[in-house]
Amino acid sequence: MSSLFALRSAAILGASGVALGAFGAHGLKKVVSDSEKIQTWTTASHYQLFHAVALLALSASARRHPYVAGLWTAGTAMFSGSIYCLVVNKEKFKYLGPVTPLGGLLMIAGWLALFAP
């Protein structure tokens, strides 16, 4: 993947991560009353923001890692996105339950891919 892809992914994940984090801090209590679910939402937004920053650093790197940006972008979308949906309506989105760990595995694979020559 190109550095432009990494930069654009960082921008989208960063902007939406800030917006979703702000919603989690200020508006989610109107939709969800369970404090554990609110904490889970916070975890998802933190992972999203951490990987947005990592993608930004990757886009500025002189060394090219062809798979990392794709793994991080897909993994973050799957991991955080499925958590957001499950927090808001677990019954409606219960089919997304298995997506969360798969997204986590893709994020881990992206970190490990940095090690490859």
N, C-alpha and C positions, 0 to 999 in steps of 0.2 A: 504494500500500500504506500502511497506517496505521502510526503510530508504535508501536502495540501489537504489530503484526506484526514490526517491526524489533527491538523489545525482546525478544520471545519467540525470534526467530531468533538474536539475540545470546546469549541465555541457553543455548539448545540447542547452538549451535556452540561457545560458550565452554566449557561443561562437558564436552562430548564432545572438544573439542580438548585440554583439559588431560588428560583420561583417556587419549586416544590418544597424546599426547606422552609421558606417563609410561610407557605400555606400550612405546613406541618406545625409550625410554631404559633401561628395566629388564627388559622381558620379550621383546622382539622377537628378541634374540640366541638365544633358545631355539628360535625358529621359522625364522629366516633367518640365515645365516652371512656373507653378502656385505655388506661394509661400505658399498659404494656403494648398495645397496638400503636399508640403514639410514639413510643420509644422505638418500635420496629420501623416506623416510617422515618424517624430521625436517622437510624442506622442506614437505611437505604439511601437517603439523601447524602449522608457522609461518604458512603462508598462511591456514589455518583460523582460528587465533587472531587474526591481524591483522584479518581481516574480521569476526570477532566484535566486536572493539573498535570497528571502524568502524561496524558496525550499532548498537552501543550509543550512540555519538556521534550517529548519524543519528536514533535514537529520541528523543534529547533536543533535537534541533534545532528551532528555531521555524519554519524554512523547510521546506516539504513538497516532497519529491521522489518522485513517485508510483511510479516504476519502479525506483529504486535498490535498495531492500531486496530486492525479488524477484530482481533480476539478481544481486546479491551472494550471496543465499542459495542460489539454484539453481546459480550458478557455483561457489561454494565446495563445495557438496555433490558436484557433478560432478567438479571438479578434484581435490579432496583425497580424496573417496570412491573414485574410480577408481584413484588412486595407491595408497591403502591396500590395495585388492583386488589390484592388480597386483604389489605387493611381496610379499604373502603367497603368492600362487599365480598366476604369470603365465600359465601354460598354461590353467588353468581360467577365468580372467577376461580372456583375450586380446581378446575382443570389446569390452572397455571401453577399449582403447587409444585409439580416436578420441574418446572422451568427455573425456579429459583436456584437450586443447587447446580443445575447445568450452566446457568449464567456464572455462578461462582467458579466453576471449573474452567470456564473460558477465560475469566479474569486471571486465575492462577496460571493457566497455560500461557497467557500473554506475558506474565512476569518471567516465567521460565524461558520463554522464547528470546528474551533479552540476553540470556546466557549463550545462545547459539552464535556461532561465528558468522 
